[in-house]
Amino acid sequence: MIRAMFPVLLDGTAQVWGADPKLMELAFGRAIFERYGHYAADAQTIAAMLEDALAEMHDRAATFAGQRARR
């Protein structure tokens, strides 16, 4: 799935954020997350990353509130 996203990762349109508390599932792709988004493995860092994601989501919602989608 991430491989299919490379065009939008390369142009900065999207980011990948990964939480890997067991240090297993995302270990092989860690460099991708670190370069094109965010990666966290311990509980404290994961919590901080999720808080950052929430803040970014609220900022974007405020930016786009009331705007119509282009078709």
Gaussian input, Z-matrix of N, CA and C with variables (Angstrom, degrees):
# hf/3-21g

backbone

0 1
 N
 C     1     B1
 C     2     B2     1     A1
 N     3     B3     2     A2     1     D1
 C     4     B4     3     A3     2     D2
 C     5     B5     4     A4     3     D3
 N     6     B6     5     A5     4     D4
 C     7     B7     6     A6     5     D5
 C     8     B8     7     A7     6     D6
 N     9     B9     8     A8     7     D7
 C    10    B10     9     A9     8     D8
 C    11    B11    10    A10     9     D9
 N    12    B12    11    A11    10    D10
 C    13    B13    12    A12    11    D11
 C    14    B14    13    A13    12    D12
 N    15    B15    14    A14    13    D13
 C    16    B16    15    A15    14    D14
 C    17    B17    16    A16    15    D15
 N    18    B18    17    A17    16    D16
 C    19    B19    18    A18    17    D17
 C    20    B20    19    A19    18    D18
 N    21    B21    20    A20    19    D19
 C    22    B22    21    A21    20    D20
 C    23    B23    22    A22    21    D21
 N    24    B24    23    A23    22    D22
 C    25    B25    24    A24    23    D23
 C    26    B26    25    A25    24    D24
 N    27    B27    26    A26    25    D25
 C    28    B28    27    A27    26    D26
 C    29    B29    28    A28    27    D27
 N    30    B30    29    A29    28    D28
 C    31    B31    30    A30    29    D29
 C    32    B32    31    A31    30    D30
 N    33    B33    32    A32    31    D31
 C    34    B34    33    A33    32    D32
 C    35    B35    34    A34    33    D33
 N    36    B36    35    A35    34    D34
 C    37    B37    36    A36    35    D35
 C    38    B38    37    A37    36    D36
 N    39    B39    38    A38    37    D37
 C    40    B40    39    A39    38    D38
 C    41    B41    40    A40    39    D39
 N    42    B42    41    A41    40    D40
 C    43    B43    42    A42    41    D41
 C    44    B44    43    A43    42    D42
 N    45    B45    44    A44    43    D43
 C    46    B46    45    A45    44    D44
 C    47    B47    46    A46    45    D45
 N    48    B48    47    A47    46    D46
 C    49    B49    48    A48    47    D47
 C    50    B50    49    A49    48    D48
 N    51    B51    50    A50    49    D49
 C    52    B52    51    A51    50    D50
 C    53    B53    52    A52    51    D51
 N    54    B54    53    A53    52    D52
 C    55    B55    54    A54    53    D53
 C    56    B56    55    A55    54    D54
 N    57    B57    56    A56    55    D55
 C    58    B58    57    A57    56    D56
 C    59    B59    58    A58    57    D57
 N    60    B60    59    A59    58    D58
 C    61    B61    60    A60    59    D59
 C    62    B62    61    A61    60    D60
 N    63    B63    62    A62    61    D61
 C    64    B64    63    A63    62    D62
 C    65    B65    64    A64    63    D63
 N    66    B66    65    A65    64    D64
 C    67    B67    66    A66    65    D65
 C    68    B68    67    A67    66    D66
 N    69    B69    68    A68    67    D67
 C    70    B70    69    A69    68    D68
 C    71    B71    70    A70    69    D69
 N    72    B72    71    A71    70    D70
 C    73    B73    72    A72    71    D71
 C    74    B74    73    A73    72    D72
 N    75    B75    74    A74    73    D73
 C    76    B76    75    A75    74    D74
 C    77    B77    76    A76    75    D75
 N    78    B78    77    A77    76    D76
 C    79    B79    78    A78    77    D77
 C    80    B80    79    A79    78    D78
 N    81    B81    80    A80    79    D79
 C    82    B82    81    A81    80    D80
 C    83    B83    82    A82    81    D81
 N    84    B84    83    A83    82    D82
 C    85    B85    84    A84    83    D83
 C    86    B86    85    A85    84    D84
 N    87    B87    86    A86    85    D85
 C    88    B88    87    A87    86    D86
 C    89    B89    88    A88    87    D87
 N    90    B90    89    A89    88    D88
 C    91    B91    90    A90    89    D89
 C    92    B92    91    A91    90    D90
 N    93    B93    92    A92    91    D91
 C    94    B94    93    A93    92    D92
 C    95    B95    94    A94    93    D93
 N    96    B96    95    A95    94    D94
 C    97    B97    96    A96    95    D95
 C    98    B98    97    A97    96    D96
 N    99    B99    98    A98    97    D97
 C   100   B100    99    A99    98    D98
 C   101   B101   100   A100    99    D99
 N   102   B102   101   A101   100   D100
 C   103   B103   102   A102   101   D101
 C   104   B104   103   A103   102   D102
 N   105   B105   104   A104   103   D103
 C   106   B106   105   A105   104   D104
 C   107   B107   106   A106   105   D105
 N   108   B108   107   A107   106   D106
 C   109   B109   108   A108   107   D107
 C   110   B110   109   A109   108   D108
 N   111   B111   110   A110   109   D109
 C   112   B112   111   A111   110   D110
 C   113   B113   112   A112   111   D111
 N   114   B114   113   A113   112   D112
 C   115   B115   114   A114   113   D113
 C   116   B116   115   A115   114   D114
 N   117   B117   116   A116   115   D115
 C   118   B118   117   A117   116   D116
 C   119   B119   118   A118   117   D117
 N   120   B120   119   A119   118   D118
 C   121   B121   120   A120   119   D119
 C   122   B122   121   A121   120   D120
 N   123   B123   122   A122   121   D121
 C   124   B124   123   A123   122   D122
 C   125   B125   124   A124   123   D123
 N   126   B126   125   A125   124   D124
 C   127   B127   126   A126   125   D125
 C   128   B128   127   A127   126   D126
 N   129   B129   128   A128   127   D127
 C   130   B130   129   A129   128   D128
 C   131   B131   130   A130   129   D129
 N   132   B132   131   A131   130   D130
 C   133   B133   132   A132   131   D131
 C   134   B134   133   A133   132   D132
 N   135   B135   134   A134   133   D133
 C   136   B136   135   A135   134   D134
 C   137   B137   136   A136   135   D135
 N   138   B138   137   A137   136   D136
 C   139   B139   138   A138   137   D137
 C   140   B140   139   A139   138   D138
 N   141   B141   140   A140   139   D139
 C   142   B142   141   A141   140   D140
 C   143   B143   142   A142   141   D141
 N   144   B144   143   A143   142   D142
 C   145   B145   144   A144   143   D143
 C   146   B146   145   A145   144   D144
 N   147   B147   146   A146   145   D145
 C   148   B148   147   A147   146   D146
 C   149   B149   148   A148   147   D147
 N   150   B150   149   A149   148   D148
 C   151   B151   150   A150   149   D149
 C   152   B152   151   A151   150   D150
 N   153   B153   152   A152   151   D151
 C   154   B154   153   A153   152   D152
 C   155   B155   154   A154   153   D153
 N   156   B156   155   A155   154   D154
 C   157   B157   156   A156   155   D155
 C   158   B158   157   A157   156   D156
 N   159   B159   158   A158   157   D157
 C   160   B160   159   A159   158   D158
 C   161   B161   160   A160   159   D159
 N   162   B162   161   A161   160   D160
 C   163   B163   162   A162   161   D161
 C   164   B164   163   A163   162   D162
 N   165   B165   164   A164   163   D163
 C   166   B166   165   A165   164   D164
 C   167   B167   166   A166   165   D165
 N   168   B168   167   A167   166   D166
 C   169   B169   168   A168   167   D167
 C   170   B170   169   A169   168   D168
 N   171   B171   170   A170   169   D169
 C   172   B172   171   A171   170   D170
 C   173   B173   172   A172   171   D171
 N   174   B174   173   A173   172   D172
 C   175   B175   174   A174   173   D173
 C   176   B176   175   A175   174   D174
 N   177   B177   176   A176   175   D175
 C   178   B178   177   A177   176   D176
 C   179   B179   178   A178   177   D177
 N   180   B180   179   A179   178   D178
 C   181   B181   180   A180   179   D179
 C   182   B182   181   A181   180   D180
 N   183   B183   182   A182   181   D181
 C   184   B184   183   A183   182   D182
 C   185   B185   184   A184   183   D183
 N   186   B186   185   A185   184   D184
 C   187   B187   186   A186   185   D185
 C   188   B188   187   A187   186   D186
 N   189   B189   188   A188   187   D187
 C   190   B190   189   A189   188   D188
 C   191   B191   190   A190   189   D189
 N   192   B192   191   A191   190   D190
 C   193   B193   192   A192   191   D191
 C   194   B194   193   A193   192   D192
 N   195   B195   194   A194   193   D193
 C   196   B196   195   A195   194   D194
 C   197   B197   196   A196   195   D195
 N   198   B198   197   A197   196   D196
 C   199   B199   198   A198   197   D197
 C   200   B200   199   A199   198   D198
 N   201   B201   200   A200   199   D199
 C   202   B202   201   A201   200   D200
 C   203   B203   202   A202   201   D201
 N   204   B204   203   A203   202   D202
 C   205   B205   204   A204   203   D203
 C   206   B206   205   A205   204   D204
 N   207   B207   206   A206   205   D205
 C   208   B208   207   A207   206   D206
 C   209   B209   208   A208   207   D207
 N   210   B210   209   A209   208   D208
 C   211   B211   210   A210   209   D209
 C   212   B212   211   A211   210   D210

   B1=1.4278
   B2=1.5367
   B3=1.3078
   B4=1.4660
   B5=1.5219
   B6=1.3029
   B7=1.4681
   B8=1.5306
   B9=1.3182
   B10=1.4657
   B11=1.5275
   B12=1.3126
   B13=1.4680
   B14=1.5259
   B15=1.3204
   B16=1.4616
   B17=1.5288
   B18=1.3297
   B19=1.4745
   B20=1.5311
   B21=1.3346
   B22=1.4651
   B23=1.5227
   B24=1.3318
   B25=1.4630
   B26=1.5284
   B27=1.3044
   B28=1.4668
   B29=1.5169
   B30=1.3425
   B31=1.4690
   B32=1.5318
   B33=1.3343
   B34=1.4632
   B35=1.5149
   B36=1.3217
   B37=1.4560
   B38=1.5248
   B39=1.3282
   B40=1.4647
   B41=1.5199
   B42=1.3152
   B43=1.4602
   B44=1.5240
   B45=1.3099
   B46=1.4655
   B47=1.5210
   B48=1.2961
   B49=1.4511
   B50=1.5203
   B51=1.3197
   B52=1.4523
   B53=1.5087
   B54=1.3315
   B55=1.4640
   B56=1.5291
   B57=1.3151
   B58=1.4700
   B59=1.5318
   B60=1.3509
   B61=1.4605
   B62=1.5255
   B63=1.3305
   B64=1.4735
   B65=1.5295
   B66=1.3181
   B67=1.4628
   B68=1.5220
   B69=1.3157
   B70=1.4615
   B71=1.5373
   B72=1.3180
   B73=1.4535
   B74=1.5268
   B75=1.3138
   B76=1.4634
   B77=1.5239
   B78=1.3050
   B79=1.4664
   B80=1.5230
   B81=1.3244
   B82=1.4608
   B83=1.5226
   B84=1.3216
   B85=1.4605
   B86=1.5102
   B87=1.3130
   B88=1.4677
   B89=1.5233
   B90=1.3037
   B91=1.4670
   B92=1.5239
   B93=1.3155
   B94=1.4671
   B95=1.5247
   B96=1.3283
   B97=1.4642
   B98=1.5221
   B99=1.3108
   B100=1.4652
   B101=1.5247
   B102=1.3265
   B103=1.4678
   B104=1.5275
   B105=1.3270
   B106=1.4662
   B107=1.5203
   B108=1.3015
   B109=1.4578
   B110=1.5033
   B111=1.3167
   B112=1.4610
   B113=1.5220
   B114=1.3179
   B115=1.4633
   B116=1.5181
   B117=1.3204
   B118=1.4588
   B119=1.5229
   B120=1.3425
   B121=1.4573
   B122=1.5261
   B123=1.3101
   B124=1.4628
   B125=1.5327
   B126=1.3244
   B127=1.4659
   B128=1.5277
   B129=1.3020
   B130=1.4611
   B131=1.5298
   B132=1.3109
   B133=1.4634
   B134=1.5229
   B135=1.3341
   B136=1.4649
   B137=1.5255
   B138=1.3303
   B139=1.4629
   B140=1.5271
   B141=1.3230
   B142=1.4678
   B143=1.5275
   B144=1.3398
   B145=1.4571
   B146=1.5267
   B147=1.3318
   B148=1.4553
   B149=1.5243
   B150=1.3294
   B151=1.4653
   B152=1.5234
   B153=1.3353
   B154=1.4660
   B155=1.5277
   B156=1.3294
   B157=1.4634
   B158=1.5278
   B159=1.3173
   B160=1.4552
   B161=1.5230
   B162=1.3328
   B163=1.4666
   B164=1.5268
   B165=1.3279
   B166=1.4649
   B167=1.5185
   B168=1.3268
   B169=1.4616
   B170=1.5288
   B171=1.3318
   B172=1.4599
   B173=1.5222
   B174=1.3326
   B175=1.4682
   B176=1.5187
   B177=1.3158
   B178=1.4715
   B179=1.5227
   B180=1.3188
   B181=1.4633
   B182=1.5198
   B183=1.3277
   B184=1.4649
   B185=1.5193
   B186=1.3291
   B187=1.4627
   B188=1.5250
   B189=1.3310
   B190=1.4619
   B191=1.5273
   B192=1.3155
   B193=1.4654
   B194=1.5269
   B195=1.3087
   B196=1.4533
   B197=1.5092
   B198=1.3125
   B199=1.4576
   B200=1.5200
   B201=1.3103
   B202=1.4556
   B203=1.5198
   B204=1.2865
   B205=1.4823
   B206=1.5206
   B207=1.3243
   B208=1.4683
   B209=1.5172
   B210=1.3063
   B211=1.4690
   B212=1.4856
   A1=109.90
   A2=117.15
   A3=120.53
   A4=110.30
   A5=116.25
   A6=120.04
   A7=110.85
   A8=117.07
   A9=121.32
   A10=111.60
   A11=117.00
   A12=121.45
   A13=113.54
   A14=118.03
   A15=119.41
   A16=114.93
   A17=120.45
   A18=117.89
   A19=113.34
   A20=117.26
   A21=119.07
   A22=112.11
   A23=117.24
   A24=119.40
   A25=109.60
   A26=116.19
   A27=120.62
   A28=112.11
   A29=117.70
   A30=118.61
   A31=112.46
   A32=117.02
   A33=120.65
   A34=114.83
   A35=118.32
   A36=121.46
   A37=111.40
   A38=116.97
   A39=121.42
   A40=110.05
   A41=114.76
   A42=122.89
   A43=108.08
   A44=116.74
   A45=121.79
   A46=108.25
   A47=115.75
   A48=121.82
   A49=106.58
   A50=117.78
   A51=120.62
   A52=113.36
   A53=115.65
   A54=122.45
   A55=107.06
   A56=116.51
   A57=121.64
   A58=110.30
   A59=117.54
   A60=119.31
   A61=114.28
   A62=118.03
   A63=120.13
   A64=111.92
   A65=117.21
   A66=123.05
   A67=111.92
   A68=116.20
   A69=120.37
   A70=111.77
   A71=116.83
   A72=121.65
   A73=113.56
   A74=117.57
   A75=120.47
   A76=113.04
   A77=117.81
   A78=121.57
   A79=112.79
   A80=117.73
   A81=119.75
   A82=112.43
   A83=117.14
   A84=120.37
   A85=113.75
   A86=117.16
   A87=120.82
   A88=112.25
   A89=118.58
   A90=121.50
   A91=110.97
   A92=117.24
   A93=120.66
   A94=109.97
   A95=116.13
   A96=119.85
   A97=111.11
   A98=116.80
   A99=120.10
   A100=111.54
   A101=117.67
   A102=120.52
   A103=112.38
   A104=116.67
   A105=120.41
   A106=113.25
   A107=117.47
   A108=120.09
   A109=111.35
   A110=115.27
   A111=121.18
   A112=109.29
   A113=115.85
   A114=122.27
   A115=107.99
   A116=116.29
   A117=121.16
   A118=108.67
   A119=116.05
   A120=119.42
   A121=113.32
   A122=119.29
   A123=119.29
   A124=109.49
   A125=114.83
   A126=120.58
   A127=113.24
   A128=117.71
   A129=121.61
   A130=110.88
   A131=117.32
   A132=121.60
   A133=111.12
   A134=116.58
   A135=120.05
   A136=110.00
   A137=117.02
   A138=120.88
   A139=110.78
   A140=117.07
   A141=120.59
   A142=110.74
   A143=116.97
   A144=120.36
   A145=110.22
   A146=117.33
   A147=120.95
   A148=111.51
   A149=117.43
   A150=120.56
   A151=110.48
   A152=117.30
   A153=121.10
   A154=110.85
   A155=116.57
   A156=120.70
   A157=110.49
   A158=116.83
   A159=121.30
   A160=111.37
   A161=116.63
   A162=120.40
   A163=110.81
   A164=117.16
   A165=120.91
   A166=110.66
   A167=116.49
   A168=120.30
   A169=110.97
   A170=117.28
   A171=120.74
   A172=111.70
   A173=117.17
   A174=120.55
   A175=111.02
   A176=117.05
   A177=120.22
   A178=110.96
   A179=116.56
   A180=119.89
   A181=110.37
   A182=116.91
   A183=120.22
   A184=111.14
   A185=116.54
   A186=120.93
   A187=111.75
   A188=116.25
   A189=120.04
   A190=113.95
   A191=118.26
   A192=120.73
   A193=110.27
   A194=115.35
   A195=120.75
   A196=115.64
   A197=117.86
   A198=120.66
   A199=109.22
   A200=115.13
   A201=120.13
   A202=110.00
   A203=115.50
   A204=120.62
   A205=109.72
   A206=115.93
   A207=120.62
   A208=108.65
   A209=116.26
   A210=120.10
   A211=110.75
   D1=-44.53
   D2=-179.38
   D3=-66.22
   D4=-37.92
   D5=178.42
   D6=-58.06
   D7=-39.52
   D8=178.50
   D9=-66.75
   D10=-20.76
   D11=-179.13
   D12=-86.82
   D13=-5.09
   D14=-173.90
   D15=-52.02
   D16=-40.10
   D17=178.41
   D18=-57.30
   D19=-42.46
   D20=-179.18
   D21=-80.43
   D22=-22.24
   D23=173.31
   D24=-71.52
   D25=-42.81
   D26=-178.55
   D27=-65.49
   D28=-37.14
   D29=-179.09
   D30=-88.62
   D31=-0.10
   D32=175.45
   D33=83.16
   D34=5.19
   D35=179.94
   D36=-68.51
   D37=-32.52
   D38=-178.01
   D39=-132.61
   D40=162.05
   D41=174.84
   D42=-132.34
   D43=157.17
   D44=172.52
   D45=-113.88
   D46=131.82
   D47=179.44
   D48=-118.59
   D49=126.36
   D50=-176.77
   D51=-128.00
   D52=131.83
   D53=173.55
   D54=-109.85
   D55=124.34
   D56=-174.51
   D57=-132.94
   D58=69.93
   D59=-174.72
   D60=-65.45
   D61=-23.39
   D62=179.43
   D63=-91.48
   D64=-4.26
   D65=-178.87
   D66=56.91
   D67=37.02
   D68=-176.47
   D69=-123.61
   D70=-64.62
   D71=-167.79
   D72=-63.06
   D73=-37.28
   D74=-175.74
   D75=-104.73
   D76=3.50
   D77=-174.20
   D78=-57.19
   D79=-42.10
   D80=-177.71
   D81=-70.39
   D82=-24.19
   D83=-179.55
   D84=-104.13
   D85=12.14
   D86=-174.96
   D87=-54.03
   D88=-41.10
   D89=-179.04
   D90=-62.29
   D91=-34.81
   D92=178.64
   D93=-65.72
   D94=-45.90
   D95=178.86
   D96=-62.93
   D97=-41.89
   D98=-178.53
   D99=-68.11
   D100=-33.71
   D101=-177.96
   D102=-84.14
   D103=-37.70
   D104=-173.34
   D105=-114.17
   D106=22.09
   D107=179.71
   D108=173.97
   D109=-124.93
   D110=-176.25
   D111=-142.51
   D112=146.16
   D113=177.73
   D114=-136.04
   D115=136.85
   D116=177.00
   D117=-142.29
   D118=143.88
   D119=-177.69
   D120=-124.76
   D121=-33.94
   D122=-179.70
   D123=-95.49
   D124=158.28
   D125=-172.76
   D126=-55.51
   D127=-42.79
   D128=-177.72
   D129=-65.85
   D130=-43.05
   D131=-179.98
   D132=-70.25
   D133=-37.58
   D134=176.92
   D135=-62.88
   D136=-44.43
   D137=179.03
   D138=-60.55
   D139=-42.91
   D140=178.75
   D141=-64.85
   D142=-40.32
   D143=179.10
   D144=-63.36
   D145=-42.01
   D146=178.96
   D147=-65.45
   D148=-36.64
   D149=175.26
   D150=-64.52
   D151=-40.05
   D152=176.26
   D153=-63.21
   D154=-41.41
   D155=179.26
   D156=-63.33
   D157=-42.00
   D158=178.39
   D159=-63.53
   D160=-43.39
   D161=178.61
   D162=-63.39
   D163=-41.56
   D164=178.68
   D165=-65.13
   D166=-40.17
   D167=178.40
   D168=-61.70
   D169=-43.16
   D170=178.67
   D171=-66.36
   D172=-39.56
   D173=177.31
   D174=-61.88
   D175=-44.50
   D176=179.55
   D177=-66.32
   D178=-40.58
   D179=178.87
   D180=-60.65
   D181=-41.15
   D182=178.57
   D183=-66.45
   D184=-37.66
   D185=179.64
   D186=-65.09
   D187=-41.32
   D188=-173.65
   D189=-99.10
   D190=0.94
   D191=-179.18
   D192=-59.46
   D193=130.04
   D194=177.99
   D195=82.76
   D196=-3.39
   D197=179.11
   D198=-91.59
   D199=146.72
   D200=178.92
   D201=-93.52
   D202=148.14
   D203=177.55
   D204=-71.53
   D205=140.68
   D206=175.05
   D207=-79.34
   D208=139.27
   D209=178.47
   D210=-120.69

